[in-house]
């Protein structure tokens, strides 16, 4: 029974985070700012860039292999 209560609390808190994020950034219109770039080498012939972005309003983080324009 204890695990059921914890899982229900986690789900409730996840919905609360989504609700607050929606208030700060309605309709998913985040104000993304690039924080860093990491380079990933495949060891054979190439390298990929991994971009890290953070929303200036709500603080949500996103990683992408493509630069966000």
MODELLER restraints for C-alpha pairs under 7 A, 6 or more apart:
rsr = mdl.restraints
at = mdl.atoms
rsr.add(forms.Gaussian(group=physical.xy_distance, feature=features.Distance(at['CA:21:A'], at['CA:58:A']), mean=6.21, stdev=0.5))
rsr.add(forms.Gaussian(group=physical.xy_distance, feature=features.Distance(at['CA:22:A'], at['CA:28:A']), mean=6.89, stdev=0.5))
rsr.add(forms.Gaussian(group=physical.xy_distance, feature=features.Distance(at['CA:24:A'], at['CA:57:A']), mean=6.48, stdev=0.5))
rsr.add(forms.Gaussian(group=physical.xy_distance, feature=features.Distance(at['CA:24:A'], at['CA:58:A']), mean=5.93, stdev=0.5))
rsr.add(forms.Gaussian(group=physical.xy_distance, feature=features.Distance(at['CA:25:A'], at['CA:58:A']), mean=6.88, stdev=0.5))
rsr.add(forms.Gaussian(group=physical.xy_distance, feature=features.Distance(at['CA:30:A'], at['CA:55:A']), mean=5.67, stdev=0.5))
rsr.add(forms.Gaussian(group=physical.xy_distance, feature=features.Distance(at['CA:31:A'], at['CA:55:A']), mean=5.00, stdev=0.5))
rsr.add(forms.Gaussian(group=physical.xy_distance, feature=features.Distance(at['CA:31:A'], at['CA:56:A']), mean=5.54, stdev=0.5))
rsr.add(forms.Gaussian(group=physical.xy_distance, feature=features.Distance(at['CA:31:A'], at['CA:57:A']), mean=6.57, stdev=0.5))
rsr.add(forms.Gaussian(group=physical.xy_distance, feature=features.Distance(at['CA:32:A'], at['CA:53:A']), mean=5.88, stdev=0.5))
rsr.add(forms.Gaussian(group=physical.xy_distance, feature=features.Distance(at['CA:32:A'], at['CA:54:A']), mean=5.49, stdev=0.5))
rsr.add(forms.Gaussian(group=physical.xy_distance, feature=features.Distance(at['CA:32:A'], at['CA:55:A']), mean=4.44, stdev=0.5))
rsr.add(forms.Gaussian(group=physical.xy_distance, feature=features.Distance(at['CA:32:A'], at['CA:56:A']), mean=6.38, stdev=0.5))
rsr.add(forms.Gaussian(group=physical.xy_distance, feature=features.Distance(at['CA:33:A'], at['CA:53:A']), mean=5.36, stdev=0.5))
rsr.add(forms.Gaussian(group=physical.xy_distance, feature=features.Distance(at['CA:33:A'], at['CA:54:A']), mean=5.40, stdev=0.5))
rsr.add(forms.Gaussian(group=physical.xy_distance, feature=features.Distance(at['CA:33:A'], at['CA:55:A']), mean=6.07, stdev=0.5))
rsr.add(forms.Gaussian(group=physical.xy_distance, feature=features.Distance(at['CA:33:A'], at['CA:56:A']), mean=6.58, stdev=0.5))
rsr.add(forms.Gaussian(group=physical.xy_distance, feature=features.Distance(at['CA:34:A'], at['CA:52:A']), mean=6.00, stdev=0.5))
rsr.add(forms.Gaussian(group=physical.xy_distance, feature=features.Distance(at['CA:34:A'], at['CA:53:A']), mean=4.39, stdev=0.5))
rsr.add(forms.Gaussian(group=physical.xy_distance, feature=features.Distance(at['CA:34:A'], at['CA:54:A']), mean=6.52, stdev=0.5))
rsr.add(forms.Gaussian(group=physical.xy_distance, feature=features.Distance(at['CA:35:A'], at['CA:52:A']), mean=5.50, stdev=0.5))
rsr.add(forms.Gaussian(group=physical.xy_distance, feature=features.Distance(at['CA:35:A'], at['CA:53:A']), mean=5.26, stdev=0.5))
rsr.add(forms.Gaussian(group=physical.xy_distance, feature=features.Distance(at['CA:35:A'], at['CA:54:A']), mean=6.49, stdev=0.5))
rsr.add(forms.Gaussian(group=physical.xy_distance, feature=features.Distance(at['CA:36:A'], at['CA:51:A']), mean=6.06, stdev=0.5))
rsr.add(forms.Gaussian(group=physical.xy_distance, feature=features.Distance(at['CA:36:A'], at['CA:52:A']), mean=5.23, stdev=0.5))
rsr.add(forms.Gaussian(group=physical.xy_distance, feature=features.Distance(at['CA:37:A'], at['CA:49:A']), mean=6.51, stdev=0.5))
rsr.add(forms.Gaussian(group=physical.xy_distance, feature=features.Distance(at['CA:37:A'], at['CA:50:A']), mean=5.61, stdev=0.5))
rsr.add(forms.Gaussian(group=physical.xy_distance, feature=features.Distance(at['CA:37:A'], at['CA:51:A']), mean=4.57, stdev=0.5))
rsr.add(forms.Gaussian(group=physical.xy_distance, feature=features.Distance(at['CA:37:A'], at['CA:52:A']), mean=6.14, stdev=0.5))
rsr.add(forms.Gaussian(group=physical.xy_distance, feature=features.Distance(at['CA:38:A'], at['CA:49:A']), mean=5.79, stdev=0.5))
rsr.add(forms.Gaussian(group=physical.xy_distance, feature=features.Distance(at['CA:38:A'], at['CA:50:A']), mean=5.02, stdev=0.5))
rsr.add(forms.Gaussian(group=physical.xy_distance, feature=features.Distance(at['CA:38:A'], at['CA:51:A']), mean=6.45, stdev=0.5))
rsr.add(forms.Gaussian(group=physical.xy_distance, feature=features.Distance(at['CA:39:A'], at['CA:47:A']), mean=6.50, stdev=0.5))
rsr.add(forms.Gaussian(group=physical.xy_distance, feature=features.Distance(at['CA:39:A'], at['CA:48:A']), mean=5.69, stdev=0.5))
rsr.add(forms.Gaussian(group=physical.xy_distance, feature=features.Distance(at['CA:39:A'], at['CA:49:A']), mean=4.63, stdev=0.5))
rsr.add(forms.Gaussian(group=physical.xy_distance, feature=features.Distance(at['CA:39:A'], at['CA:50:A']), mean=6.07, stdev=0.5))
rsr.add(forms.Gaussian(group=physical.xy_distance, feature=features.Distance(at['CA:40:A'], at['CA:47:A']), mean=5.44, stdev=0.5))
rsr.add(forms.Gaussian(group=physical.xy_distance, feature=features.Distance(at['CA:40:A'], at['CA:48:A']), mean=5.13, stdev=0.5))
rsr.add(forms.Gaussian(group=physical.xy_distance, feature=features.Distance(at['CA:40:A'], at['CA:49:A']), mean=6.24, stdev=0.5))
rsr.add(forms.Gaussian(group=physical.xy_distance, feature=features.Distance(at['CA:41:A'], at['CA:47:A']), mean=4.34, stdev=0.5))
rsr.add(forms.Gaussian(group=physical.xy_distance, feature=features.Distance(at['CA:41:A'], at['CA:48:A']), mean=6.50, stdev=0.5))
rsr.add(forms.Gaussian(group=physical.xy_distance, feature=features.Distance(at['CA:49:A'], at['CA:65:A']), mean=5.82, stdev=0.5))
rsr.add(forms.Gaussian(group=physical.xy_distance, feature=features.Distance(at['CA:50:A'], at['CA:63:A']), mean=6.70, stdev=0.5))
rsr.add(forms.Gaussian(group=physical.xy_distance, feature=features.Distance(at['CA:50:A'], at['CA:64:A']), mean=5.76, stdev=0.5))
rsr.add(forms.Gaussian(group=physical.xy_distance, feature=features.Distance(at['CA:50:A'], at['CA:65:A']), mean=4.71, stdev=0.5))
rsr.add(forms.Gaussian(group=physical.xy_distance, feature=features.Distance(at['CA:51:A'], at['CA:63:A']), mean=5.59, stdev=0.5))
rsr.add(forms.Gaussian(group=physical.xy_distance, feature=features.Distance(at['CA:51:A'], at['CA:64:A']), mean=5.21, stdev=0.5))
rsr.add(forms.Gaussian(group=physical.xy_distance, feature=features.Distance(at['CA:51:A'], at['CA:65:A']), mean=6.03, stdev=0.5))
rsr.add(forms.Gaussian(group=physical.xy_distance, feature=features.Distance(at['CA:51:A'], at['CA:67:A']), mean=6.59, stdev=0.5))
rsr.add(forms.Gaussian(group=physical.xy_distance, feature=features.Distance(at['CA:52:A'], at['CA:62:A']), mean=5.90, stdev=0.5))
rsr.add(forms.Gaussian(group=physical.xy_distance, feature=features.Distance(at['CA:52:A'], at['CA:63:A']), mean=4.65, stdev=0.5))
rsr.add(forms.Gaussian(group=physical.xy_distance, feature=features.Distance(at['CA:52:A'], at['CA:64:A']), mean=6.65, stdev=0.5))
rsr.add(forms.Gaussian(group=physical.xy_distance, feature=features.Distance(at['CA:53:A'], at['CA:61:A']), mean=5.70, stdev=0.5))
rsr.add(forms.Gaussian(group=physical.xy_distance, feature=features.Distance(at['CA:53:A'], at['CA:62:A']), mean=5.17, stdev=0.5))
rsr.add(forms.Gaussian(group=physical.xy_distance, feature=features.Distance(at['CA:53:A'], at['CA:63:A']), mean=6.27, stdev=0.5))
rsr.add(forms.Gaussian(group=physical.xy_distance, feature=features.Distance(at['CA:54:A'], at['CA:60:A']), mean=5.65, stdev=0.5))
rsr.add(forms.Gaussian(group=physical.xy_distance, feature=features.Distance(at['CA:54:A'], at['CA:61:A']), mean=4.48, stdev=0.5))
rsr.add(forms.Gaussian(group=physical.xy_distance, feature=features.Distance(at['CA:54:A'], at['CA:62:A']), mean=6.35, stdev=0.5))
rsr.add(forms.Gaussian(group=physical.xy_distance, feature=features.Distance(at['CA:55:A'], at['CA:61:A']), mean=6.55, stdev=0.5))
